[in-house]
Amino acid sequence: MDIALVVSDVDGTLVTDDKQLTPAAVEAVRRLGAAGIGFTVASSRPPVGLRHLAAALDLKLPMGAFNGSTVCTPDLRPLSERLIPEAVAREAAARLDAGGIDLWVFADGVWNLRDDQAPYTDLERRTLRTEPKVVPDLSPLLGRAAKIVGVSRDDAGLARLEKALAADLAGRAAVHCSQPYYLDVTPPGIDKGSFVADLRRRLGLPRERIATLGDAANDIALFRESGLSIAMGNAGPAVQRAASRVTLGNNEDGFARAINRFVFGDT
C-alpha cells in the first residue's frame, strides 16, 4: 500500500506494558520519517502525557489527546479542545462514586484526584511523568472536565459499568475502557477516528493512504478511518477482528514489526 500517514495508539501499542519506547519502535518511526511518511499518535492520555513521546520521536504533526477531543502540537500548544458537558460530567462522576470507583478529573491541563495513594496512581505518574493535584472536592472541576476516569482493580466490574454507563450516556459522552482498570468518559461526538479524519482532510489524503495501529476497543474508531488497520497481538478478539492485519504484542516489538512488514513490505 502507498501509505502516507501512520497514526498509532500509545498504551498497549506504541509502548510496552512498562510504558517504554523500545529502540526498535524509535527506529521504525525514524524509518517512516526518512521515507516521507507522516507519523503521529492518538491516545486517551492528556497532552502532558504525550510530551516525552513527541520529543523522543521528533514528532511534527498534531497529536490527539483524550481520545482526540483535545488536539495539540508536539510542544503541547492547544489547537482545539472539547469539554464534557457539565451536567453529563456530574452524572458520570455520581455514577462512578456510587459504584465505589476512584475518580480522576482532568481539567485545566491538570490531573486531579482525591487520594494520591489510591490504586494505579503510581502507574499513572510513571506513564504521564507528572504529579497529580490532590483536592478534597472534585465537584468544582466538573464544569471544566476534558476527561473523567474511573479507576478500579475490579476489571470485570469496571467492564460491566462501562456497558451500562455507555448506554445511559449514549450521545452525550463517549465511554470506553482504555485499559481494563481505567474507564474513560470523554466529550461526545469525538473519538480517535474523528481525529484521524480531520487530520487526513488537513493533509489532503484519502483514507486508503492512512495506516492505524491499536489494541483497545476505543481504537476500532481509528481502524474505520484507515486503509490499513493493524491490531496488536495483545488486543482482544473483537479488536483483532476489526483490523485488516494483526501484529505481535506490544511487549514483543509488535509496533516495529507492523511498520516494517505491513507498511514497508519487509518479509
N, C-alpha and C positions, 0 to 999 in steps of 0.2 A: 504494500500500500504506500501511496505517496503522502506520508504523514507530514504535516507542517506544524502541529501543535500537540504537545502531550500535557495532560492535566492529571495530577495524582492526588489521591487522598494521602494523609500523613501517617496517623497512628494505625498500626496494623498493616501498613502498605509500604510507605517510603522508609520508615524507621523500624528498627527491631522492637521486640517487646520491652527492652530496657531503654527505649527512646533514643537509640543511637543511629546515626548515619554510618553505614559501612563504607570502606574505601571503594568497594565495587559500585555502590549506589552513587557516590560522588562522581566516579569516573563515568558512569552511564549518563548522568546529567551533563557532564563536560562534553561527552561524545555527541549528545544531541545539539548542544550549542555550536560545536565545531561544524556540524552538518547543516547549520542554519535552521534547525527545528526548535521552535519555542518550547519553553517548559515553565510551568507554574504549579501551584498547589491549591486545593480546595479542602478545607478542614473544618471540623467542629471547634477547633481551638480559637481562642481570642487572638487578635493581631499580635499581642506581645509574645504569644507562644510560637509565632512564626518567625520572629526576628532573627534568631540564630541560624535557622534553616536558610533564610534568604541570604544571609552573609556567607554561610558555608558553601552554598550552591551558586552564589553570584547571580541571583535571580534578577530579571529585568522587567518582567510582566506583572500586572496587578495580581494580587492574591485574594482568594475568597476565604474569609474567616467566618466563624459562626454559621457554618454550612452555606456560605455565600451571601448571607444577609448583610454582612459588612465587607466592603471591598477596599483594599488599601494597597499602596505602593510598597515595594520591598523595604523602604525606610519607614514604613508604618504611617505614612501620610494618608489620611482617610479620603477616599474617593466617593463613597456612598455608605449610608448606614440606615438600616431599618430597625425599629424597636418593636417589642411585643406590645400590643395594645394594653393599656394599664389594667382594664377590667379582666382581660384574659390572663395577664400575669398574676393578678391576685387570685383568680380562680385556680390556676395551676399550682401556685405556691400553697394554697389552702389544702388542695388535694394531696400534695406531697407531704405536708405537715401531718395531715390526718392519718396518713399511712406510716408515720414514724420514719420517714425518709429524710436524711440530711439534705439541707438545701444550700445551694450556692447561687448567688446572683452576680452576673457580670454586668456592670453598669458604669458609665463614665470612664471606661477603659480600665476598670479595676475589678479584680476577683474578690468578692465579698462573701464572708461566711460568719457563722456564729461561734464555731468551735474549730480552732486550727489544729486540734489533735484528733479530730474525727477520722474515720476510715478514708483512706485514699488521699488525704491531704498531702502526705509526704510524696506520693507518686505524682500528684499534680504539681507540686513545687519543682520536682525534677523535670517534669515534662515542659512546663511553661518557663522555667528558670526565673521565677519571680515569687514574691511572697504575697499571701493573701492579706486582705484588710479585715480584721475582726471587728464586727459591730454587734451590739446587743439586740438590735431590731433591724431586720431586713426590709420591713414594710415600706419605709420611705423611699427605697430604691426601686420599688416595683413599677413606678411610673416612668422609669428610665432604663428598663432592663433590655439588654440586647440578647441575653441568653439566660435561662434558668436551668440549673442542673439538679436533678435528684440523684443522690449518691447512696448506694446500699451494697452490702455484702451478699444480700439475698438476690442472686441473679434471676432465679425463677420468679420470685415475687415482683421484681422490677419489670420483667418481661410481661407479666400479666397486667401490671399497671400501665405499661406502655400501650398495650392494646386498648384498654379501657379509656385512658386519657386521650389517645389519638382519636377515638370515636367521639368522645364528648366535646373535644375542641376542634373537630373537623371544620376546615375552612376559616378558623380563627387563629390557629397556630400550627406550626409543624412540630410533631412529636416523634422522636426517634431515639433508640438506644445507640449511642455512638460507640459504646463499649458495653459489655454485659453488666457492668457496675455503674454506668452513667446513663441517665435518662435526660435527654436534651429537649428543652422547649425553646423554639426559636420563632421569629416572626412568620406570619402566614404568607403563602404565595411565592416564597423564595426558597430555593434549595440549591444544592451543588450543580444541578443540571441547568438551572436558570443562570447561574454564574457563568457556566461554560457557554451557553447560548449567547449571552451578552458579549462575552469576550470574543467569540468567533465572529460575531457581527462587526465588532470594532475592527477586527483584523481582516475582515473580508474573506473569511474562509468557509467553505462548505463543510457540512457535518462529516462528510466522508474523509476529510483530511485531519480529523481530530482523533487522538487516541486517549483513552482514560484508564486509570487503574484504581481499584478499591477493594475493600474487604467486608464492608458492613452494609446493612440494609439501606442506610442513607446514601450509599454510593451507587445504588441502582439508578438514581436520577442522573448521575454522571454518565452512566453507560448509555442512557437513552439519547444523549446529545453527541454521540461519537460514532464514527465508522468502525473503529477498532476499540472494543471494550475488553479489559483484562481483569479477571478476578484473581485474587491471591489464593494460594493453596490453603491458607488458614481461614478463608471465607467459608461461611455456611453454605449448605446445598442450594438454597434459594438464590443467593448472590451469585454463585458459580453458574447456575442455570441462566441467569440474566445476562451473562457476559458471553462474548464471542470466543474468548480464549481464557485458559486458566494457566497460571504460572506456579512456581514453587511458593512456599510460605515466606512470610516477612523475616523470619529468622534464618532463612536459607538463601538469602540474596535473591528472592523471587522478583523484586523490582528490577534489579540489574539484568537478570536473565530475561525478563519480559521485554525490556528495551532492546537488548541485543538480539533476541530471537525474533520477536514479532514486529519490531519497528525497522531494524536493520537487516533482518533475514539471515542472521548467523545460524549455523547448524550446531 
